[in-house]
């Protein structure tokens, strides 16, 4: 058990609370997965998800009543719940949502998506129980995740305030621009607005948390760091290829990023985005999601846990970029973003230098934009 886990251990009086919470979440997951089963859906994926959810319930119940140790129950519950996340995501992608009408709001809820979410939470509780983290530790971590998720979304929405400010000096010249020039100008203004918005969010975060600029990990890369950059780019494309191949084999459909959709209408925009990927997109996204969010998570999570949680936040923030597609396709695309983010998070965790993931991220995006330009141009 780690020192953090010992500090968070709530003691014998409340030792059953965490597995009790896990039981409740796993029970909700199982019920949600049962909805399409009760409606006669014969999809083996849904049946398997229901079975894994039941296994998580059983593991937490037996653990709560002293039948097995947390070091056994935790991995069983967490592993089973991760399986449910994958199976529920696949079911959603294939069109099995199990929607339930909610008369009060004249809408419906896709209960398989509910299972997808609660299974993820159940996996977290299972890991926490395995590590011996008590109620207090679980609460502190949950609070920090909520706050940093808000910081991540603040970085997403801040450009809506800063971009109009950046655009003011450009507006008088727009009438004299050609259509292509206006497209390119809009991209430059948008990315500069994003950079400015990110700086404001990061600055506010540092101010409100009594941190100084030394919190930002910037130093000149060494020869060893250069190896991380090259290796990181190779691994990033390797992960992308593996995920894409897996989706192709299993018939999973993903959504197009908003940039891809816009590029099909105006390929010229990519000529600006290619250098901006290295100069702005990579550096400023990594500044917020790695140097601020992931590094802050080190305070309550293990390094590995911080990489995973920061990647979940990073993927969640990208939901609007794929929002024109169906729920299942969006989840598949966010899964890809999550996998790529894990690589970037590991690079930052290993090097403690923002320059490394910023360059890897920027170069990766630049290569993707270049390839897209030749496809649609």
N, C-alpha and C positions, 0 to 999 in steps of 0.2 A: 504493500500500500504506500502511496506517495505521501509526502508531508502535507500536501494540500488536502488529500483525502482525509488524513487523520484530523486535521484542523476542522474539517467540515462535518465530521462524524457527529450525529446528533445524540448518540447514546442509546441505551436499551429501551428507554421509555418511548422513544419515537422511531425506533429502528424499523417498525412495520409500516411507517407512513409512506416511504418511498416505494416499496413493492406494492403497497395498496394503491398508490397513484398509478403505478404501472399496470396493475390489474384493471383499473377503471378505464384507462386509455386503450389497453388491448381489448377490453370488452366492447368498447365503442367501435373499434376497428372491426372486430369480428361481426358485430351486428350489421355494420355498414356493408361489409362484403357479403353478408347473407341476403341482403335485399334483392339483388339480381338472381340469386339462387332460388329464393322463394317465388320469384316470378317465372321460374322455369328456364332460366338461362343455363344451358348445358356446357358453357365454355369451361374447359379444364383449368384455364388460368384463374378464373374466379373461384372455382372450387379449391384450387391449391392455395390461393390467397386466404380463403376462409380457414383452411387447415393450419396454415402457418400462424394466423391470428389466434386460433384456439391454442396452439402450442405456447404462444407467448402468455396467454391468460393462465394456462396451467402452470407454467414455470413460475410466474409471479405468485400465484396462489400457494403453491407448495413451499416456495421460499418464505412467504409471509407467515406460514404456520410451522416453520422450522423443519420442513422435510428435507431441504437441501441447502447447501451453503450459497451465499451470494456469488461466489466465484464460479459456480456452476449455473445457477439460475440466470444471472446477468447476461452471460454470453448467449445462452439459449434464447432468452427473451429478445435481446438486441438483434441476434442473427435472424430470428424468425420475423421480426418486425421489418428489418431491412429487406427481406424477401418479399414481404407484403408491399412495401414501397415500390419495388421493381414490378411486381405482378399487377398491382393496382394501376401504376403508370402505363403499363403495357395494355391493360384492359381499356383504359380511357383512350389510348391511342387507336385502338381497334374499334372504338365506338360504343363500348359498354360502359355507360355512366350510371345506370340505375337511378335515374332522376326521380325525386319525390316532390310532389306539388306542395307548396306552402300557401294556403289560401289567404292568410293574413297579408301577404305581400304580393299576391298574384304572380308568383314566380315558382321556380323549382330548384331543388338542390341536387347536384350530382353526388349521391352518397358514396360512390366509389372514390371520388375525389376527397371526400371527408375521410375515408379509410386511408387514402394516400397520405394525408396530413397527419392524422392521429397515429399512424404507424411510424412516421418519422419521429414524432414526439415520444412514442413508446420506446423506440430504439435508444433515444437519448436517456430516458429514465433507466433502461436496462444497463447502459454503460455506466451511468452514475452509481447505480446500486452495486455493480461489480467493483467499482473503485472505492466503495465505502463512503460515498458522499451523502451526507445527511440532508435534512430538510433545509437548514440554513444555507448550506453550500449550493443546493439546487436553486433556491430562491435568488441568491446573489447572481448566479450565472444567468438565470432567466431574465432578471432585471437588466443585466449588462447587455444581453443579446437584444432585448427590446430597444434599449437606448441606442445601441450601435446600428441596429436596423434603421432606426429613425434617422441617424446620421447619414447612412447610405442613401436613403430616399431623399434626404435634404440635398445631397450631392446631385441627385437625378433631377430635382425640380428647380434648384437654384438657377440654372442657366435660363429658365423662362423669365427670370427677373433681370439677369445680367446681359443677356444677348441683345435686348432692345437698346440698352445703353451703349453697347459696342457698335450697334448698327447706326447710331446717330450720325457719326462723321461720314458714313458711306452714303446715306440717303440722298444728299444733293446730287450725287454723281450717277445714280441709278438710271435716270432717263437717257443718259448718253451711252449707257452700256448696251451691248448686244445681248441677246437671250443667253448665249453661252457664258458671257462675262458675268451676267447677273447670277447665273447658277453657281459659278465658281466663287463669286463674292459672298453669296449666301452660305456656302460651305465654310469659307474662312471665318466669316462673322460668327457662325454657329459654333465652330470649334473654339474660337477665342472666347466666346461667351461661356462655353463649358469650362474652359480653363479658369476664367475669372470667378465663375460660380463655385468651382471646387476650392479655389484659394480662399474665398470668403467662408465657406463651410469649415475648412480645415482651420483657418484662423480663429473662427468663433469657438470651435471645439477646444483648441489649445488654450484659449483665454478662459473659457468656462471651467476647464478642468485643471487650471493652474499649471499648465505645462509651458515650457519655453521652446523656441525654435530648435534647440538641440535635440528635441524629440524626433525630428526628421533625420532619417539615416542617409545622409549624403556623403560619399567620399569617392575619391578617384579610384577607378577600377584597377586591380592588379592583373598580372598574367593569369593567376588562378581564377580571378573573376571572369576573365575572357573565356576561359574554358567553360564556366558556368553559362555564359551567354550562348556560346555555340551549342553546348550540350542541351541547354534549355530549349532552344529553337528546334533542335532535332526531336527531342522528346515531345514537345508540344504538337508538332505535326504528326508524330507517331501516335500519340493519344487520339488526335483528331481522326486519323486513318482507322485506328482500331474501333473507335466509337461508330464512325460512319459505316464500316464494314459490318459491325454487329447489327446496326439498324437495318442495313440492306438485307442481311441474312434472315432477320426476324420479321421483316416487313413493316418496320416502324417508320412512320412518316413524320418528318420534322417541318418546322415552319421556316419561312424565309425572313431574314432580318429586314427591318425597314430600309436599311441602306441598300440591300440587294434590290428591293422593289423600286426604290428611287433611281438606282443606277440603270435599271432597264429602260427608264424614261429619258434619263440624261446621263449617258456614260461618261461625259466630260468631267462630272463632279469627282470621279475617282482619281483623275490626274492631280487634283488638289488634296484629296484624302490620303494618297500614298505618302507624301512627305509629312502631312499633318499627323499621320498615325505614329510616326517616330518622334515628332517634335511636341505633340500635344496629347493625343489620345492615350498612348501608352503611359507616359510620365504622370499625367494628372489622374488617370483612373487608378494607377498603382499607388500614387500618393495617398489617395483617400482610402481605398479598400485594403491595401496591404500595410502601408506605413502607419496609418491612423487606426483603422478598424482591427486588422489582424494583430498589430502590436499591442493595442489596448487589451485585446482578449487574452494576451499572455498573463495578465494580472490575475485571472481567475481560472483559466483553462490551461491544460497542458499545451505544449507547443503543437502537437499533432491535432489536439482538439480545436485549437485556435485556427489552424489552417482550414479545417473542415467547416467550422462555423462561419468563418469569413467567406468561404467559398459559397456557402448556402446563401448568405446575404448578397454576395456579388451576383449570383444567378437570379435571385428573386428580384433584384433591382432591374434586371434586363427584361422583365416580363412585358413591359410596354412596347419594347422593340419588336416583339413577335405577336402582339395582341390582335392582329388582323386574322390570325389562323384560329382553328379550333383548339379546345382545351388540351386534348391529347397531344396534338402536334406541338403546342407551346411547351408542354412538360418535357417532351423529347428534346427540344432545342435547349431548354434550360438545363437539362441533364448534360448536354454537351458543354455548355458554358461552365457548369460545375466542375466537370472533369478537367477542362483546360485551366480553370482557376486553381485547382489543387496543385497543378504543376507550378504555376506562378507563385503560389503561396509557399511551396517547398523551397523554391529558389530564394525567396526573400528570407525565409526562416534560416536557411543554411548560410547565407551570406551577410545578413543584417545590413544590407546596402540596397537602398531604393533604386539605384541605377540599374542593377541587374534585372529585376523583373520588368522595370520600365522599358529597357531596351528590347528584351525578349518579347514583351507584349507588343511594343510598337513595330518591331520588325515582322512579327507574325501577322499583324493586321495589314502591314504594307504589302506583304507577299499575297495575302488573301485578296486585297483590293486590286493588285496588279493582275492576278489571275482572273478576277471578275471582269476587269476592263477588257481583257482579250476575249472573254466569253460573250459579253454583251455589246462591246464596242464595234 
